[in-house]
């Protein structure tokens, strides 16, 4: 009898605890898996990428969707977080990374069908503190090292409030995730361990990075106040290449020797010499240019927040508007062969045919 | 019950008062008829006093709070937080449509400005909250290298030139606030006009009816008929306009009452062909109505769209009872009895029968008290008062009055002649002969079979009966009413629907911008958006996402609820500056509003289920999700209450009626005979509702209670007489034949007068009154035929061998049988 009573007490306590847990605690977006929703393909999406032939898109509430029929039908992937995602990159057809708010870094090894969390904002501070505690100060002075240790301390205290805004992998092992306030982490083992690179950027004002990408034989990092940094391979540091523009750059693209950076109010700058000299390219637009891609036939495509699509067949020397059937506010763009574009943005994912 | 002892031996024909023993009859009869002047005087004084109350204190009101279930948790939550839910509060929307062009017409814009200014100056309007293309609070905002930039959509230097118009176009394109004010086809724009419930200076409540009239005259009539400028059409919706229109409808009911009264008078006159007695019946019933209205005014009740119907019922019931009194007096006078003696005989014979029938009616009304809608409770109380008054006016005052005025002798003779003819099977007699057949096996079986088929068929159809209102727009008014046409125009041309379901989130003060709160608000909005029928949701979190993106150059990657509390605070406060309706002033109440595609019950149920699940899972001490507010939230509560009330009310009304029948008949078999026709009618009524596309709603609840409560009168009249005859030894066929002669005409008359009393509602501009009129007319008439046809048929099976009863009307029946 006693045993049975004890079991009963124990089980009722367990029931109470489960009830308590399910209703008392606030579930953090980092601990709450993304929920499946029929509305996901029509809601805010910020990133689009190819995993081999497969189209993958990512956006708010941890939504990642993939399509094997060029965007006709979409399947929602298994994602362990419901944080808003901002960027995604696939170095191979199977391996890819997505980043977003709450300092989250997700990885897939099955071409985007299922994802695991490699890093989140709650761990960033600790990683930084450990790293800079042991750091010997190569390339920086003692004051800067003190500042970095203080920053590590602050980030550890402030928790997961720093978003990553861009991710780039040169291979399935080597990659970078970047974000606000000089936030930059690097990996050489496919994301198993991450190294803070705060000491390796020429970003004295701790400005936000909005995009990192390889273009024209270089790895570039762009951000606030006209910031453009380029990786110095030898020194393994991001060095400033000056552009005379005070506004935010949102991204970059490039073809052959050309590098094209773009941002607020239709501003586009282009360099043919690896970032030494920049030339303003007139676009005729007054709205933010948000994304870019290359078509298979070698044209550069820019998209704007308002839904404009600009095309350049001369490696970015000049752009001409390409009228679309419908002006859809775009956050990112990818080509569908040579005949169409896939645009993602506040209205979800849309395939728009392209005029030849 | 001494007043009911009728001894038939003491009712001989007495031509002269000298030969009448004025101390005969019950004590009540002696008291009343030996003091006829006092009775008249008391009634006169009562009429004067209550008439004074009626004239001075009658208040018309269409308060919505009385039409919602006060004890439902949704409603309690709403009422407790009402003051903090301004966005869901009282505002009207005025849409100005250019029928000859679009909004980019300088003349259109000039007129729009006039209308906008005029609305701002209209008393009752919350001036600071008015939003139109012309109000400076409607701004565009843009992110540039320099940060935020913004200005009113209508630029300061607007001069109507093509350049200014082009500027306006551009400003509109970058202002989401302004886009919500412009129709999708750009042919109209909206002015949002929040109202103050009380005048800040006088503290007087806003008079919706006069406000609505002001809108009609100084906005709609004035600008639709303006000579110069483009041809405009004005569309106005909003709670205040709806209430105003309902009040207008309410005032119109007086006309319908006159029509009902005239129809009933015509029926009575056709029946008696006696001007004097017809007048007495109508006057007594009107006095009852006057007393009823005077008394409810004196007691502080307001006349609402439901209780305005009570006078119709009181009048109809009064007329039908009056007609019975007159029937007796006519026959006695026709036989040669003096009018006073005839009046006393009639009182003696019919007082108890009338009292029982009126009590049955009162039970039908009183059962409505169990329904948790203040309007229905008021209806129950005021109707019970009305029925109680009828006991005085039509069972007492009417015979006393008739004892003075008498009846015309030709009419009295005609009455006797008709009775004799009917006995020989002429005139109405043919119909009675036809009805008598239903006591025979062949016909009785057929009737019962047909009734069973109807019941089963009706039941199958009634399974499709829906809960709630099924039409689009404001269900209180007809679909083709101007209000609903305006509503359809606005729903069709603007993105947000008028069916709002809101979940209220309660936090500690200043908790509304907390990161966790905003995250949960955002999750709730997303959760509700998954429900089929939810078009979109609007909450503080949506605005916070947009403002946060604005902080970061408008990048869509920043359309997020920032975990950084400083960012969240700024975005939250900025959102509340842009739109104060997104939370209350203390920042402790946040509504999450779902805009629904329609307000059908299934849609509401799905939303309620989704919201309840979320609330149960996510509510914690410092963040409580409470259902529900918004018109659809209240409607969901109404539907839930109506569904439950419908069941309990049916149960109670049938238990009450059966108890009453058992007291009257002392036989369960007889109770069955009396109740089965009522059940059949109730089932058919539900089937009719399916055919007419009506759902069970507040307005249909009283219908079945009234239909059954009043409908049982027929069975009471028929069965009590029939059982008495059977008890005296007559066969069922003979007993029913005699019953028909005694009360058959009255049953038919009652059915027709009651039907006439309510049928005029069908033309009411208020939709639910029309629905009630149609259903009640149906129930009164079908109940009548059900009683006349089914009672004999069922009696054949249940009461044929020998009735085991001592009915209370036995005395009268025995007298007739003798």
Interface residues (C-beta under 8 A of the other chain):
Chain A: X22 X23 X24 X25 X26 X29 X37 X38 X39 X44 X46 X60 X61 X84 X86 X87 X101 X102 X121 X158 X159 X160 X161 X163 X165 X208 X210 X246 X247 X248 X250 X264 X265 X288 X290 X305 X329 X331 X345 X346
Chain B: X143 X144 X145 X516 X519 X520 X526 X529 X530 X552 X553 X554 X555 X556 X557 X559 X560 X562 X563 X564 X565 X567 X616 X617 X618 X619 X620 X623
